[in-house]
Amino acid sequence: MAGSHPVRRSPRSQTPGSAPSAAPARPTSSRTRNRYLRAGDVEAGQRVFVVTGASSGIGAAAAVELAKSGGTVVPVGRDAGRLGRVAKRIEAAGGRPSEPLSADFASLGEVRGLASELLRRHDRIDVLVNN
């Protein structure tokens, strides 16, 4: 496929009968190094949580609960008005400003815009909740 990313295989995902390969070297730049953090490497209060479908229902409830851990919660949804109300609940629960982003996942352009904005605002995403 043109423009697709190559699939990296870990030693566990080798095809049967093939020799295991060495694990890829970890990058050294700070931007890419963060992609390899494990959950225990970042204090709960420093984590970045992105919750899709957060403008109502289970997504909104999950975003509010995650805010109680003290991290930064980024609620994502289609309705900017409802996201604003959820952001206020997130801020009340966690005491930190919330950064809602509006995107319709049915539009690839909006999804790409969301990804660009997340990369601009944050070095990493520690927890992604796809609702």
DRENTORKOL-3810 file (N, C-alpha, C; in nm, 4 decimals):
REM DRENTORKOL-3810
@n.u->0.0838; n.v->-0.1189; n.w->0.0000; ca.u->0.0000; ca.v->0.0000; ca.w->0.0000; c.u->0.0874; c.v->0.1241; c.w->0.0000
@n.u->0.0594; n.v->0.2155; n.w->-0.0873; ca.u->0.1361; ca.v->0.3393; ca.w->-0.0923; c.u->0.1088; c.v->0.4213; c.w->0.0326
@n.u->0.2154; n.v->0.4719; n.w->0.0934; ca.u->0.2009; ca.v->0.5570; ca.w->0.2102; c.u->0.1770; c.v->0.4833; c.w->0.3407
@n.u->0.1725; n.v->0.3523; n.w->0.3392; ca.u->0.1503; ca.v->0.2811; ca.w->0.4642; c.u->0.2823; c.v->0.2630; c.w->0.5367
@n.u->0.2734; n.v->0.2390; n.w->0.6644; ca.u->0.3922; ca.v->0.2213; ca.w->0.7463; c.u->0.4299; c.v->0.0741; c.w->0.7493
@n.u->0.5607; n.v->0.0428; n.w->0.7488; ca.u->0.6010; ca.v->-0.0973; ca.w->0.7546; c.u->0.5643; c.v->-0.1575; c.w->0.8897
@n.u->0.5338; n.v->-0.2837; n.w->0.8905; ca.u->0.4992; ca.v->-0.3533; ca.w->1.0132; c.u->0.6276; c.v->-0.4044; c.w->1.0758
@n.u->0.6496; n.v->-0.3707; n.w->1.2023; ca.u->0.7661; ca.v->-0.4223; ca.w->1.2725; c.u->0.7252; c.v->-0.5470; c.w->1.3485
@n.u->0.8048; n.v->-0.6484; n.w->1.3383; ca.u->0.7757; ca.v->-0.7715; ca.w->1.4105; c.u->0.8656; c.v->-0.7811; c.w->1.5325
@n.u->0.8053; n.v->-0.8097; n.w->1.6448; ca.u->0.8843; ca.v->-0.8338; ca.w->1.7646; c.u->0.9282; c.v->-0.9797; c.w->1.7617
@n.u->1.0259; n.v->-1.0169; n.w->1.8448; ca.u->1.0696; ca.v->-1.1566; ca.w->1.8438; c.u->0.9558; c.v->-1.2556; c.w->1.8668
@n.u->0.8535; n.v->-1.2171; n.w->1.9407; ca.u->0.7406; ca.v->-1.3073; ca.w->1.9670; c.u->0.6515; c.v->-1.3263; c.w->1.8451
@n.u->0.6552; n.v->-1.2311; n.w->1.7522; ca.u->0.5625; ca.v->-1.2386; ca.w->1.6397; c.u->0.6265; c.v->-1.2970; c.w->1.5136
@n.u->0.7383; n.v->-1.3670; n.w->1.5290; ca.u->0.8025; ca.v->-1.4293; ca.w->1.4140; c.u->0.7143; c.v->-1.5414; c.w->1.3604
@n.u->0.7237; n.v->-1.5628; n.w->1.2322; ca.u->0.6480; ca.v->-1.6724; ca.w->1.1728; c.u->0.7077; c.v->-1.8043; c.w->1.2183
@n.u->0.6263; n.v->-1.9098; n.w->1.2290; ca.u->0.6764; ca.v->-2.0382; ca.w->1.2752; c.u->0.7933; c.v->-2.0854; c.w->1.1889
@n.u->0.8983; n.v->-2.1341; n.w->1.2560; ca.u->1.0146; ca.v->-2.1878; ca.w->1.1866; c.u->1.1191; c.v->-2.0842; c.w->1.1526
@n.u->1.0902; n.v->-1.9549; n.w->1.1749; ca.u->1.1909; ca.v->-1.8533; ca.w->1.1444; c.u->1.2748; c.v->-1.8254; c.w->1.2683
@n.u->1.3953; n.v->-1.7809; n.w->1.2450; ca.u->1.4849; ca.v->-1.7502; ca.w->1.3557; c.u->1.4431; c.v->-1.6180; c.w->1.4189
@n.u->1.4454; n.v->-1.6095; n.w->1.5528; ca.u->1.4093; ca.v->-1.4831; ca.w->1.6167; c.u->1.5128; c.v->-1.3765; c.w->1.5849
@n.u->1.4660; n.v->-1.2546; n.w->1.5660; ca.u->1.5570; ca.v->-1.1440; ca.w->1.5393; c.u->1.5757; c.v->-1.0622; c.w->1.6656
@n.u->1.6784; n.v->-0.9811; n.w->1.6659; ca.u->1.7029; ca.v->-0.8941; ca.w->1.7808; c.u->1.5947; c.v->-0.7867; c.w->1.7852
@n.u->1.5615; n.v->-0.7432; n.w->1.9047; ca.u->1.4625; ca.v->-0.6366; ca.w->1.9196; c.u->1.5180; c.v->-0.5086; c.w->1.8591
@n.u->1.4331; n.v->-0.4256; n.w->1.7987; ca.u->1.4824; ca.v->-0.3021; ca.w->1.7396; c.u->1.5405; c.v->-0.2104; c.w->1.8468
@n.u->1.6442; n.v->-0.1380; n.w->1.8104; ca.u->1.7043; ca.v->-0.0434; ca.w->1.9042; c.u->1.6044; c.v->0.0680; c.w->1.9321
@n.u->1.6028; n.v->0.1139; n.w->2.0551; ca.u->1.5127; ca.v->0.2230; ca.w->2.0902; c.u->1.5707; c.v->0.3545; c.w->2.0419
@n.u->1.4858; n.v->0.4417; n.w->1.9900; ca.u->1.5343; ca.v->0.5714; ca.w->1.9435; c.u->1.5884; c.v->0.6540; c.w->2.0590
@n.u->1.6722; n.v->0.7511; n.w->2.0274; ca.u->1.7328; ca.v->0.8317; ca.w->2.1323; c.u->1.6751; c.v->0.9713; c.w->2.1445
@n.u->1.6006; n.v->1.0201; n.w->2.0482; ca.u->1.5458; ca.v->1.1552; ca.w->2.0604; c.u->1.4356; c.v->1.1549; c.w->2.1656
@n.u->1.4199; n.v->1.2678; n.w->2.2356; ca.u->1.3209; ca.v->1.2740; ca.w->2.3433; c.u->1.1791; c.v->1.2564; c.w->2.2897
@n.u->1.1526; n.v->1.3049; n.w->2.1691; ca.u->1.0176; ca.v->1.2940; ca.w->2.1132; c.u->0.9804; c.v->1.1482; c.w->2.0881
@n.u->1.0709; n.v->1.0697; n.w->2.0305; ca.u->1.0389; ca.v->0.9305; ca.w->2.0022; c.u->1.0620; c.v->0.8409; c.w->2.1229
@n.u->1.1521; n.v->0.8776; n.w->2.2115; ca.u->1.1778; ca.v->0.7956; ca.w->2.3295; c.u->1.0507; c.v->0.7825; c.w->2.4135
@n.u->0.9701; n.v->0.8902; n.w->2.4211; ca.u->0.8483; ca.v->0.8867; ca.w->2.5009; c.u->0.7483; c.v->0.7834; c.w->2.4504
@n.u->0.7577; n.v->0.7437; n.w->2.3249; ca.u->0.6651; ca.v->0.6450; ca.w->2.2711; c.u->0.6863; c.v->0.5082; c.w->2.3344
@n.u->0.7996; n.v->0.4876; n.w->2.3996; ca.u->0.8315; ca.v->0.3576; ca.w->2.4567; c.u->0.8174; c.v->0.3541; c.w->2.6080
@n.u->0.7564; n.v->0.4556; n.w->2.6674; ca.u->0.7362; ca.v->0.4557; ca.w->2.8115; c.u->0.6347; c.v->0.3489; c.w->2.8502
@n.u->0.6543; n.v->0.2932; n.w->2.9661; ca.u->0.5563; ca.v->0.2001; ca.w->3.0216; c.u->0.4708; c.v->0.2755; c.w->3.1225
@n.u->0.3549; n.v->0.2232; n.w->3.1532; ca.u->0.2609; ca.v->0.2929; ca.w->3.2418; c.u->0.3256; c.v->0.3309; c.w->3.3739
@n.u->0.4096; n.v->0.2459; n.w->3.4304; ca.u->0.4731; ca.v->0.2743; ca.w->3.5588; c.u->0.5836; c.v->0.3780; c.w->3.5503
@n.u->0.6258; n.v->0.4158; n.w->3.4292; ca.u->0.7340; ca.v->0.5119; ca.w->3.4126; c.u->0.6888; c.v->0.6559; c.w->3.4335
@n.u->0.5596; n.v->0.6807; n.w->3.4316; ca.u->0.5059; ca.v->0.8165; ca.w->3.4430; c.u->0.4149; c.v->0.8216; c.w->3.5650
@n.u->0.4374; n.v->0.9206; n.w->3.6512; ca.u->0.3519; ca.v->0.9353; ca.w->3.7683; c.u->0.2091; c.v->0.9636; c.w->3.7238
@n.u->0.1129; n.v->0.9152; n.w->3.7997; ca.u->-0.0280; ca.v->0.9296; ca.w->3.7623; c.u->-0.0659; c.v->1.0749; c.w->3.7368
@n.u->-0.0153; n.v->1.1669; n.w->3.8148; ca.u->-0.0489; ca.v->1.3080; ca.w->3.7998; c.u->0.0093; c.v->1.3725; c.w->3.6756
@n.u->0.1024; n.v->1.3033; n.w->3.6093; ca.u->0.1655; ca.v->1.3570; ca.w->3.4887; c.u->0.1144; c.v->1.2904; c.w->3.3615
@n.u->0.0253; n.v->1.1946; n.w->3.3731; ca.u->-0.0236; ca.v->1.1213; ca.w->3.2565; c.u->-0.1193; c.v->1.2061; c.w->3.1728
@n.u->-0.1188; n.v->1.1760; n.w->3.0437; ca.u->-0.2115; ca.v->1.2403; ca.w->2.9499; c.u->-0.3121; c.v->1.1345; c.w->2.9058
@n.u->-0.4395; n.v->1.1597; n.w->2.9341; ca.u->-0.5479; ca.v->1.0699; ca.w->2.8996; c.u->-0.6279; c.v->1.1304; c.w->2.7844
@n.u->-0.6508; n.v->1.0552; n.w->2.6786; ca.u->-0.7369; ca.v->1.0994; ca.w->2.5693; c.u->-0.8577; c.v->1.0067; c.w->2.5682
@n.u->-0.9762; n.v->1.0636; n.w->2.5774; ca.u->-1.0998; ca.v->0.9845; ca.w->2.5823; c.u->-1.1873; c.v->1.0255; c.w->2.4647
@n.u->-1.2110; n.v->0.9330; n.w->2.3716; ca.u->-1.2994; ca.v->0.9622; ca.w->2.2591; c.u->-1.4439; c.v->0.9345; c.w->2.3009
@n.u->-1.5372; n.v->0.9973; n.w->2.2322; ca.u->-1.6789; ca.v->0.9806; ca.w->2.2665; c.u->-1.7088; c.v->1.0354; c.w->2.4043
@n.u->-1.6368; n.v->1.1408; n.w->2.4435; ca.u->-1.6459; ca.v->1.1916; ca.w->2.5800; c.u->-1.7494; c.v->1.3017; c.w->2.5996
@n.u->-1.8299; n.v->1.3299; n.w->2.4981; ca.u->-1.9268; ca.v->1.4383; ca.w->2.5137; c.u->-2.0509; c.v->1.3965; c.w->2.5924
@n.u->-2.0688; n.v->1.2650; n.w->2.6151; ca.u->-2.1829; ca.v->1.2186; ca.w->2.6950; c.u->-2.1630; c.v->1.0728; c.w->2.7347
@n.u->-2.2516; n.v->1.0247; n.w->2.8193; ca.u->-2.2572; ca.v->0.8831; ca.w->2.8550; c.u->-2.1310; c.v->0.8270; c.w->2.9189
@n.u->-2.0962; n.v->0.7051; n.w->2.8789; ca.u->-1.9818; ca.v->0.6339; ca.w->2.9379; c.u->-1.8520; c.v->0.7097; c.w->2.9140
@n.u->-1.8351; n.v->0.7687; n.w->2.7959; ca.u->-1.7133; ca.v->0.8438; ca.w->2.7675; c.u->-1.6954; c.v->0.9617; c.w->2.8611
@n.u->-1.8035; n.v->1.0355; n.w->2.8867; ca.u->-1.7970; ca.v->1.1494; ca.w->2.9781; c.u->-1.7673; c.v->1.1022; c.w->3.1204
@n.u->-1.8335; n.v->0.9944; n.w->3.1621; ca.u->-1.8106; ca.v->0.9409; ca.w->3.2964; c.u->-1.6665; c.v->0.8927; c.w->3.3126
@n.u->-1.6128; n.v->0.8260; n.w->3.2106; ca.u->-1.4743; ca.v->0.7781; ca.w->3.2164; c.u->-1.3776; c.v->0.8961; c.w->3.2246
@n.u->-1.4020; n.v->1.0001; n.w->3.1477; ca.u->-1.3144; ca.v->1.1174; ca.w->3.1499; c.u->-1.3131; c.v->1.1833; c.w->3.2874
@n.u->-1.4299; n.v->1.1944; n.w->3.3502; ca.u->-1.4383; ca.v->1.2543; ca.w->3.4839; c.u->-1.3652; c.v->1.1675; c.w->3.5854
@n.u->-1.3823; n.v->1.0373; n.w->3.5785; ca.u->-1.3134; ca.v->0.9471; ca.w->3.6720; c.u->-1.1625; c.v->0.9523; c.w->3.6529
@n.u->-1.1154; n.v->0.9560; n.w->3.5289; ca.u->-0.9715; ca.v->0.9640; ca.w->3.5033; c.u->-0.9133; c.v->1.0943; c.w->3.5572
@n.u->-0.9911; n.v->1.2015; n.w->3.5537; ca.u->-0.9439; ca.v->1.3304; ca.w->3.6044; c.u->-0.9115; c.v->1.3236; c.w->3.7530
@n.u->-0.9778; n.v->1.2358; n.w->3.8251; ca.u->-0.9537; ca.v->1.2225; ca.w->3.9688; c.u->-0.8134; c.v->1.1720; c.w->3.9991
@n.u->-0.7462; n.v->1.1106; n.w->3.9008; ca.u->-0.6093; ca.v->1.0627; ca.w->3.9220; c.u->-0.5090; c.v->1.1772; c.w->3.9142
@n.u->-0.5550; n.v->1.2942; n.w->3.8681; ca.u->-0.4690; ca.v->1.4109; ca.w->3.8650; c.u->-0.4017; c.v->1.4378; c.w->3.7326
@n.u->-0.4167; n.v->1.3525; n.w->3.6352; ca.u->-0.3527; ca.v->1.3729; ca.w->3.5050; c.u->-0.4285; c.v->1.4725; c.w->3.4197
@n.u->-0.3768; n.v->1.4955; n.w->3.3006; ca.u->-0.4426; ca.v->1.5822; ca.w->3.2029; c.u->-0.5389; c.v->1.4982; c.w->3.1208
@n.u->-0.6647; n.v->1.5374; n.w->3.1171; ca.u->-0.7660; ca.v->1.4644; ca.w->3.0415; c.u->-0.8058; c.v->1.5465; c.w->2.9197
@n.u->-0.7997; n.v->1.4821; n.w->2.8033; ca.u->-0.8389; ca.v->1.5456; ca.w->2.6779; c.u->-0.9652; c.v->1.4745; c.w->2.6283
@n.u->-1.0828; n.v->1.5315; n.w->2.6539; ca.u->-1.2053; ca.v->1.4706; ca.w->2.6030; c.u->-1.2224; c.v->1.5030; c.w->2.4541
@n.u->-1.2621; n.v->1.4042; n.w->2.3766; ca.u->-1.2817; ca.v->1.4208; ca.w->2.2330; c.u->-1.4240; c.v->1.3786; c.w->2.1988
@n.u->-1.4908; n.v->1.4580; n.w->2.1169; ca.u->-1.6261; ca.v->1.4244; ca.w->2.0739; c.u->-1.6664; c.v->1.5122; c.w->1.9571
@n.u->-1.7886; n.v->1.4921; n.w->1.9100; ca.u->-1.8374; ca.v->1.5694; ca.w->1.7947; c.u->-1.9002; c.v->1.7017; c.w->1.8337
@n.u->-1.9624; n.v->1.7066; n.w->1.9495; ca.u->-2.0412; ca.v->1.8234; ca.w->1.9897; c.u->-1.9606; c.v->1.9131; c.w->2.0839
@n.u->-1.9138; n.v->2.0274; n.w->2.0330; ca.u->-1.8299; ca.v->2.1177; ca.w->2.1112; c.u->-1.9024; c.v->2.1710; c.w->2.2354
@n.u->-2.0318; n.v->2.1952; n.w->2.2247; ca.u->-2.1085; ca.v->2.2453; ca.w->2.3391; c.u->-2.1116; c.v->2.1456; c.w->2.4539
@n.u->-2.1438; n.v->2.0209; n.w->2.4212; ca.u->-2.1463; ca.v->1.9177; ca.w->2.5257; c.u->-2.0062; c.v->1.8922; c.w->2.5809
@n.u->-1.9046; n.v->1.8978; n.w->2.4931; ca.u->-1.7666; ca.v->1.8788; ca.w->2.5401; c.u->-1.7278; c.v->1.9876; c.w->2.6399
@n.u->-1.7732; n.v->2.1093; n.w->2.6168; ca.u->-1.7448; ca.v->2.2184; ca.w->2.7093; c.u->-1.8036; c.v->2.1926; c.w->2.8467
@n.u->-1.9252; n.v->2.1392; n.w->2.8499; ca.u->-1.9877; ca.v->2.1072; ca.w->2.9790; c.u->-1.9136; c.v->1.9932; c.w->3.0481
@n.u->-1.8717; n.v->1.8933; n.w->2.9715; ca.u->-1.7955; ca.v->1.7816; ca.w->3.0288; c.u->-1.6601; c.v->1.8317; c.w->3.0788
@n.u->-1.5982; n.v->1.9236; n.w->3.0059; ca.u->-1.4692; ca.v->1.9785; ca.w->3.0475; c.u->-1.4799; c.v->2.0459; c.w->3.1845
@n.u->-1.5891; n.v->2.1146; n.w->3.2096; ca.u->-1.6094; ca.v->2.1769; ca.w->3.3408; c.u->-1.6188; c.v->2.0708; c.w->3.4496
@n.u->-1.6882; n.v->1.9590; n.w->3.4217; ca.u->-1.6970; ca.v->1.8491; ca.w->3.5193; c.u->-1.5598; c.v->1.7865; c.w->3.5429
@n.u->-1.4809; n.v->1.7728; n.w->3.4363; ca.u->-1.3459; ca.v->1.7166; ca.w->3.4478; c.u->-1.2599; c.v->1.8074; c.w->3.5355
@n.u->-1.2663; n.v->1.9371; n.w->3.5116; ca.u->-1.1882; ca.v->2.0324; ca.w->3.5904; c.u->-1.2296; c.v->2.0304; c.w->3.7367
@n.u->-1.3597; n.v->2.0193; n.w->3.7640; ca.u->-1.4075; ca.v->2.0132; ca.w->3.9022; c.u->-1.3588; c.v->1.8856; c.w->3.9708
@n.u->-1.3542; n.v->1.7755; n.w->3.8984; ca.u->-1.3132; ca.v->1.6473; ca.w->3.9573; c.u->-1.1630; c.v->1.6393; c.w->3.9792
@n.u->-1.0853; n.v->1.6967; n.w->3.8870; ca.u->-0.9402; ca.v->1.6807; ca.w->3.8947; c.u->-0.8628; c.v->1.8038; c.w->3.9333
@n.u->-0.9270; n.v->1.9193; n.w->3.9286; ca.u->-0.8585; ca.v->2.0415; ca.w->3.9657; c.u->-0.7599; c.v->2.0931; c.w->3.8620
@n.u->-0.7590; n.v->2.0337; n.w->3.7427; ca.u->-0.6695; ca.v->2.0792; ca.w->3.6362; c.u->-0.7527; c.v->2.1205; c.w->3.5158
@n.u->-0.7014; n.v->2.2132; n.w->3.4371; ca.u->-0.7748; ca.v->2.2524; ca.w->3.3162; c.u->-0.7903; c.v->2.1343; c.w->3.2202
@n.u->-0.9026; n.v->2.1264; n.w->3.1559; ca.u->-0.9276; ca.v->2.0229; ca.w->3.0565; c.u->-0.9143; c.v->2.0849; c.w->2.9186
@n.u->-0.8718; n.v->2.0044; n.w->2.8232; ca.u->-0.8476; ca.v->2.0547; ca.w->2.6877; c.u->-0.9344; c.v->1.9798; c.w->2.5871
@n.u->-1.0642; n.v->2.0089; n.w->2.5804; ca.u->-1.1506; ca.v->1.9338; ca.w->2.4890; c.u->-1.1169; c.v->1.9609; c.w->2.3427
@n.u->-1.1296; n.v->1.8580; n.w->2.2617; ca.u->-1.1089; ca.v->1.8693; ca.w->2.1171; c.u->-1.2285; c.v->1.8090; c.w->2.0458
@n.u->-1.2755; n.v->1.8782; n.w->1.9456; ca.u->-1.3907; ca.v->1.8314; ca.w->1.8703; c.u->-1.3450; c.v->1.7670; c.w->1.7400
@n.u->-1.3974; n.v->1.6479; n.w->1.7116; ca.u->-1.3667; ca.v->1.5789; ca.w->1.5862; c.u->-1.4746; c.v->1.4753; c.w->1.5595
@n.u->-1.5081; n.v->1.4601; n.w->1.4326; ca.u->-1.6017; ca.v->1.3569; ca.w->1.3888; c.u->-1.5192; c.v->1.2455; c.w->1.3257
@n.u->-1.5195; n.v->1.1283; n.w->1.3870; ca.u->-1.4361; ca.v->1.0177; ca.w->1.3404; c.u->-1.4836; c.v->0.9602; c.w->1.2073
@n.u->-1.5983; n.v->1.0040; n.w->1.1585; ca.u->-1.6443; ca.v->0.9610; ca.w->1.0263; c.u->-1.5705; c.v->1.0359; c.w->0.9156
@n.u->-1.4986; n.v->1.1418; n.w->0.9539; ca.u->-1.4237; ca.v->1.2223; ca.w->0.8571; c.u->-1.2739; c.v->1.2017; c.w->0.8785
@n.u->-1.2070; n.v->1.1417; n.w->0.7807; ca.u->-1.0633; ca.v->1.1173; ca.w->0.7921; c.u->-0.9867; c.v->1.2478; c.w->0.8083
@n.u->-1.0311; n.v->1.3523; n.w->0.7439; ca.u->-0.9668; ca.v->1.4827; ca.w->0.7578; c.u->-0.9717; c.v->1.5336; c.w->0.9007
@n.u->-1.0861; n.v->1.5167; n.w->0.9671; ca.u->-1.0993; ca.v->1.5601; ca.w->1.1063; c.u->-1.0141; c.v->1.4739; c.w->1.1988
@n.u->-1.0054; n.v->1.3448; n.w->1.1696; ca.u->-0.9218; ca.v->1.2556; ca.w->1.2504; c.u->-0.7753; c.v->1.2977; c.w->1.2381
@n.u->-0.7325; n.v->1.3272; n.w->1.1168; ca.u->-0.5944; ca.v->1.3725; ca.w->1.0965; c.u->-0.5698; c.v->1.5061; c.w->1.1662
@n.u->-0.6666; n.v->1.5948; n.w->1.1602; ca.u->-0.6545; ca.v->1.7227; ca.w->1.2297; c.u->-0.6446; c.v->1.7039; c.w->1.3801
@n.u->-0.7245; n.v->1.6119; n.w->1.4331; ca.u->-0.7197; ca.v->1.5801; ca.w->1.5755; c.u->-0.5813; c.v->1.5279; c.w->1.6128
@n.u->-0.5290; n.v->1.4355; n.w->1.5340; ca.u->-0.3959; ca.v->1.3788; ca.w->1.5618; c.u->-0.2895; c.v->1.4880; c.w->1.5605
@n.u->-0.2966; n.v->1.5777; n.w->1.4637; ca.u->-0.1997; ca.v->1.6873; ca.w->1.4559; c.u->-0.2085; c.v->1.7777; c.w->1.5786
@n.u->-0.3299; n.v->1.8079; n.w->1.6196; ca.u->-0.3479; ca.v->1.8946; ca.w->1.7364; c.u->-0.2990; c.v->1.8267; c.w->1.8641
@n.u->-0.3263; n.v->1.6968; n.w->1.8778; ca.u->-0.2760; ca.v->1.6241; ca.w->1.9954; c.u->-0.1233; c.v->1.6250; c.w->1.9983
@n.u->-0.0601; n.v->1.6031; n.w->1.8844; ca.u->0.0865; ca.v->1.6059; ca.w->1.8773; c.u->0.1408; c.v->1.7452; c.w->1.9086
@n.u->0.0699; n.v->1.8474; n.w->1.8666; ca.u->0.1147; ca.v->1.9839; ca.w->1.8944; c.u->0.1082; c.v->2.0160; c.w->2.0438
@n.u->0.0030; n.v->1.9666; n.w->2.1090; ca.u->-0.0174; ca.v->1.9982; ca.w->2.2509; c.u->0.0599; c.v->1.9082; c.w->2.3470
@n.u->0.0850; n.v->1.7845; n.w->2.3082; ca.u->0.1413; ca.v->1.6864; ca.w->2.4030; c.u->0.2562; c.v->1.6076; c.w->2.3405
@n.u->0.3573; n.v->1.5777; n.w->2.4221; ca.u->0.4694; ca.v->1.4947; ca.w->2.3769; c.u->0.4294; c.v->1.3491; c.w->2.3617
@n.u->0.3268; n.v->1.3101; n.w->2.4348; ca.u->0.2871; ca.v->1.1693; ca.w->2.4342; c.u->0.1421; c.v->1.1578; c.w->2.4804
@n.u->0.0837; n.v->1.0415; n.w->2.4536; ca.u->-0.0463; ca.v->1.0040; ca.w->2.5100; c.u->-0.0186; c.v->0.8800; c.w->2.5931
@n.u->-0.0504; n.v->0.8861; n.w->2.7211; ca.u->-0.0240; ca.v->0.7720; ca.w->2.8079; c.u->-0.1392; c.v->0.6720; c.w->2.8073
@n.u->-0.2617; n.v->0.7231; n.w->2.8006; ca.u->-0.3793; ca.v->0.6341; ca.w->2.8014; c.u->-0.4768; c.v->0.6841; c.w->2.6950
@n.u->-0.5158; n.v->0.5941; n.w->2.6054; ca.u->-0.6149; ca.v->0.6248; ca.w->2.5032; c.u->-0.7375; c.v->0.5385; c.w->2.5298
@n.u->-0.8513; n.v->0.6034; n.w->2.5537; ca.u->-0.9768; ca.v->0.5327; ca.w->2.5751; c.u->-1.0617; c.v->0.5560; c.w->2.4517
@n.u->-1.0778; n.v->0.4531; n.w->2.3693; ca.u->-1.1640; ca.v->0.4632; ca.w->2.2517; c.u->-1.3030; c.v->0.4177; c.w->2.2881
@n.u->-1.3953; n.v->0.5112; n.w->2.2941; ca.u->-1.5314; ca.v->0.4803; ca.w->2.3353; c.u->-1.6239; c.v->0.4922; c.w->2.2148
END
